[in-house]
Amino acid sequence: MAGGFESLGLTGTERGIYTVLIFLIAYGFVMAEEFTSLRKSKPVIFAASIIWAHAAILAAQAGVSIHDMHAAFEHDLKEYAELMLFLLVAMTYINSMADRNVFEALRSWLIRKQFGYRQLFLITGIITFFLSAVADNLTSALLVGAVVLAVGADNPKFVSISFVNLVVAANAGGAFCPFGDITTLMVWQAEYAEFFDFFKLFIPSAVNYGVPAAAMYFAVPNEQPKPSSEAAVQLKPGAIQICVLFLFTIITAVSFKQVLHLPPFMGMMAGLSVLMIYSYRINFLHAPNGQPFDVFNRVREAEWDTLLFFFGVVFAVGGLGYIGYLELLSKGMYEGLGATTANILIGLISAIIDNIPVMFAVLNMNLDMNLYQWLLVTLTAGVGGSLLSVGSAAGVALMGQSNHKYTFFSHLKWTPAIAAGYAASIVTHYLING
């Protein structure tokens, strides 16, 4: 195992098989979240607790020392802590920009410009593609989805096609930058690729978005939305400065990793401290005339369901890996099928199962792959979720936001075009980086 400990190799035991069933049942609840309204973090945290309890019993029965068992557990804890702190800072900055009306101002500007539906289709898709490179795909899709709903309220066909476009754009945009997707971030923090290596995926990611977008473009109504009398939204004090601070926080995180060889979350925490200090200045100058800006409220508004879901996934998959299932899966997929086929299959799996547990499992298989293959699995795991509406957080969230205008089957109608983009992006990656 990558963490310096050996798996138990007890995959054939009754207790080991029981843990797999627990994980599958928990993940069934995750996939049914849209229908049950049970937050996805709840079943996986419960499953993680049960899996590790059984792993501890199996370790004791196998004569493994408590110290060695704790080493395996603490490996998962370290993985989670680093990623959780990194994501918490990123979410806090995004929430701060939302509080300062940055995204509302963008939405208002797009509505008042009176673009045609086809123009809006392209503009919203391109904005989502680049926005998701620095914000996660869920946030990007929801922010731009609000624009689509506002201008297309009277045109369900436009909303449906545009939401498919946003899901593809959000997932593709997050694949070429460590700040854009949790899976890309995990590969970077695991040191299988350097920060700037991921930008080799920019063109394949653009192809992944461009192919289905070109197919959908001509299905978009060639009409003009109704004129809007909405007034311009004004930015609150400090809005531009917070955007600049976020950019410098990204630079700081990269510098901590590349120059100081420290985990990038330390650079993010440094950026959070600057935001906290700057919030004092905003309140000192502007609070008497307006609502105070409280950073801790922005922390509270972070996507805690996502962060806790990630906790459950890390420990559930980590527990299964300690029992020996990841080693078994590695031999079956990577040794049996070969790295390229296995990595392409990972993308197809992520169309059904969230890419976070899939990528965490891959990272904990301790695979010996070159940079090309690590970038390939980063690409496929990132964009594979676009194949079905339930394959990514962006798709699930937009189904909830669309008021039944965007559904599983309206997305499925465009799956062949999305699959063509998926295949084209893999070929492009081979031609450029192979």
N, C-alpha and C positions, 0 to 999 in steps of 0.2 A: 504493500500500500504506500501511496505517496507520503503519508504522514509519518512514516518511519515505524509502522507497526504491521503485524501480519493479521490477515483475516482469520476467522475461526475455522472456515472450511466446513461448516455444519449445515449446508444447504439442504441435505437430505433428511434432516431430523423433522419430527412432527412439529416441534416448537418453531423451527425455522420456517416451515411451510405456512404455519399459522400466521407468522408476521407478514408474509407476502399477501395473504388473504386480507389481513387487516389494512394493509396499504391500499390494495385494490378497492376495497369497500369505501375507504376514506376518499379515494380519488373519484369514485363514482359519485359521491356527494358533491365534490368540487365541480365536476362536469355538469351536475344537475342544478347548480346554484341559481340559474335563471328561473327555474320552475319552483324550487323549494324556498328560495330567499334565505337559505342558510349560508352565511358568509363563509367563503372558502377556507379561511384560516382555522375555523373551529374544528372541522374533522381531521385536518392534517396534524394539528398540534396534539390532539387526542391520540392519533395513530402513532406519532413520534414517541410519545410517552410509553405507550404499550410496547412498541418495537424495541426501545432501548431497555425496558424492564426485562424483556425476554432475552435480549442480547447479553445482559448482565448475568442472568441465570445460566445461559449456555456457556458463557466464559468461565463462570465458577465451576460448572460441571466438567469443563475441559481442563481444569487445573491452571487457568490463566490467572496471573497475579492481579490484585486490585490495581496496582500501579500501571500495569500494561493496559488494562481495560480503561483506566482513566485517560491514558495517553490517546487512545482511539476517540474517546468522548470529547476530550479537549481539542482535538484536531477539528471536529465539527464546530465546536464553540468558537474557535479562532476564525474559521471560515465565515461564520455567520456574523460575528462582531465586526469584522472589517467591512463587509459589504453593507451591513445594516447602518453603520455610522456614515458611510459614504452616501448611501441613498437618502438617509435622513436629512443630510445637509442639502443635497440636490433638491429634494422635495420642499424644504423650507424656503429655498431661494425662489422656486417656482411659485409657491404660495404667496411669497412677499411681492413678487411681480404682479400676481393676480390682484392682491390687495391694493396695489398702487395703480390699478386700472390699465396695465400694459396690454393685456389681452382683450379687455373690453374696448379699448381705443382702436385696436386692430380690427375687431369685429365691426365696430361702428363705421370705420373708414371703408371697409369692403362693402357694407350695405349701402352706404351713401353714394358710392361710386357708380352704382347702377350698371354693373357689368351684366352681360348676357349669361344665360345658364352655362353655355359651353365655356365661356371665359372663366366663369367662377369654378367650373369643374377643374380646369387646369390650374388656376391660381391656388385654390384650396389644397389641391393635391401636392403641388410643389412646396407650398408653405409647410404642410404637414411633414413632407419628406425631410426638409432641412431642420424644422423645429424638433423633430424626434431624434435628431443627432445629438442634441444637448438636453432635451427633456425626454422622459420615458414615453413609450408609444401610447400608453393609456392616456396620459395628460394631453399629449399632442392631439390625439384623435378627438377627445372630448372638447377641447378648446375650439378647434376648427369645426367640429361637428355642430357647435352652437351657431356658428355663422351659416352653415349649410341649412340648418333648420329655420333660421330667421328669414333667409331670402327665399327658401323653397317651401314655405309653409303651405302654399296652394298648389304645389306640384309634387305629389308623392313619388313619381317616377324619377325626378331629378334627385330627390333626397335618397332614394334607394340606391341608385347608381353611384352617387357621390360618396355615400357611406362605404360602399365596397372599395371605392378608390382611396378613401382615407385609411382604411384598414391596411391595404397593400402598401400605401405610401409610408404609414407610420412604422410598419414592420421592416420595410426595406431601408428607411432612413436610419433606423437604430442599429443596423448591422455593421456599418462602416466606422463607427466611433464608439469607444468604450463608455462614453457618457449617455449613449442613446438606448442601450438595452442591457438588462441585467445579465444576460448570457454573455454578451461581448465584454462587459465589465468583469465577469468571473474569469474569462480566459486571460484578460490583461493582468488581473491581480494574481492569477496562478503562474504568471511569468512564462506562458507558452508563446507569447508574442509581445513585442514592444509596442508602445503607444502608437507610433507613426506607421507601424506595419499594417494596422487595421485600415488605413486609408487606401491600401491596395484594393480594398473591396468597394471603393466608391463607384467605379464604373459598373461592376457586376450588380451592385445594389440599384443603381440607376436603371439598368436594363430590366431588372426584376420589376421595378415600378413601371417603366415606360411601355413594356410590351402589353400588359393588360389595360393600361390607361389608353393606349392607342386604339385598342379594340373597343373599349367602352365609349370613347369620345363621340363616335357617330350615333350612339344610341341615346345620347343626352339630348333633350328637347332643344331645338334651335329657336328659342324664344327669349323674351325679355321679362324679368320679374316685374311685379307691380312697383311703381315708384314709392320710395320711402321718404317720409318727412322726419325721420329720426334725427335728433340733434347730435352734434359731435360730442363724444365722451372726452372729458379733459383728464389728463394724467395728474395724479396726486403728487405732492412734493416728494422728491427723492426717487421717482420712478426710473428715470434714465440712469441715475447714479447706481441704483441697485442692479440694473442690467449690466453696467460696466463692472461692478464688483463681482458679479457672477462669472463674467468672462475672466477676470483676474483670479478668481477662485479655481477655475478650471486650469489655468496656467500654473497656479501654485501646486495643485494636486499632481499635475504631470511632472513638474520640476522636482517635487519631493520623491517621486518614483524614479525618474530618469537620472537626476543629479545626486541626490542624497541617499538613494537606495532605501528609502523608507516607504512603508505602505502609503498609497495615495490618500487614504482616508484622513491621514494627519494633515495633509495639505487642505483637504476639504474642511476639516475642523478649524484650521487657521482662518479659512475664508468665512466660516460661520462666526467666529469671534469678531472679525472686522464688521460683519453685518450687524452684530449686536451693538458694537460701539457706534456704528453709523446711525442705528435706530435712535440712540440717545440724542444725537445731533438733530435728527428730524423732529423729535418730540420737543427738544429745547427751543427750536426755531418756529415750529408750526403748530404744535399741539394746542396752544391757547386758542387758536382760530379754527381748529378742526379736531377730528377724532385721533387719539394717540395711536402710534404705530408700535405694537407689542410683538417682538420677534417670537416670544414664547407661545403666543396664540398661533403664529404660523407653524411652529413646531407641532403644536397640538393638532393642527389641521392636516398633518402629513397622512399619507395613505397607510394607516396602521394595519388595516386588514391585509394589505399587500406585504408589509414588513413582517407581520406575524405569520402569514402564509409561507413566506420565505423561510422563517424559522422552522416551521413544521416540516417543510420540504427538506431542508438541509439535514435535520436530525433524523427524519424518517428514512431518507435515502442513505444517509451516513450509517444508520443502524443496520440496514439491509446489506450495505457494503461490508460492514464489520463481520456480519454473519457469513458472508462469502458470496452473495448473489451478484455483485458487480463483477467480480472476477469470473464468475460463470458466464455472465452476459458478455463480457469482453471476449472470452474465448469463442463463444458462439457467433458473435457478430464480426469482430475485427480480425480474429484469426481465421474464422471460417469463410467470411465473405470478402475480406480485404478492406483496407481503410477507405478507399474511395466509395465503394458500394455501401459500406456501413454508414459513412457520413451522409450520403444522399438519403439513406433510409431514415437517419435521425431526423431530417427535415420533414419527411412524410409522417413520422410518429408525432412530431410537434404540431401537426395539424389537428390532432385529436387530444394529445396530452400537452399541457402547458410546457413551454420550452425550458422553464427554470429547473424542474426536477430532471428533465432529460439531459440538459447540459451539466448539471451537477453530478449526475451519474457518470457521464463521459469523463469529466475531470477526475473523478475518483477511481477510474479504472487503471490509472497509472500507465497510459498508453505511450508508446514510443513512436510519435509521429513527427514529421517535419513541419516547417512553417506553412507550406502550401496546404497540408491536410488540416492543420488547426484553423487556418483561415476558412477552409471549405466548410468545416463543421460549424464555425461561427456564422457563416453565411446561411447555411441550410437551416440551422436551428432558429435563426432570427427571422427568416422570411417564410419558412415552412408553415408557420401559423396562419398565413394569409389564405391558405387553400380552403379552409372552412371558417365560418364565422365564429365558431367556438374554439378555434385554435389559438387565439391570443386574447389578452385582456382588453385590447382595443375593440375587437369584434364583439365581445360579450357586453362591454359597456355601451357601445353604440346601439346594440339591439335594445337595450333598456332605455336609451335616451330617445329613440326614434319614434316612439308611440306607434309601433307595429308597421312603420313604413319601410324599415329595413329588417329582414328576417333571415333565418337560416336558409330558407329555400331561395330567397332573392339573391343571396350571396352564392349559393350553390349553382345558380344559373351561369355565373361567370367563372366558376372553378376551372373549366378548360382553358380559358384565356390566362388565368392566374398560373395554372400549371405550365403553360407555355412560357410564361415569364420566369418561372422557377427553373425550368430546364435551360432557358437561354442564359440565365445568370450563372449557372454552373459551367456552361460551355464558355462563357465570357471569362470567367475566373480561370479556367484552364488555359485559354488562349493568351491571357495577359500575365498570369502569375505561375502557370504550370511549368 
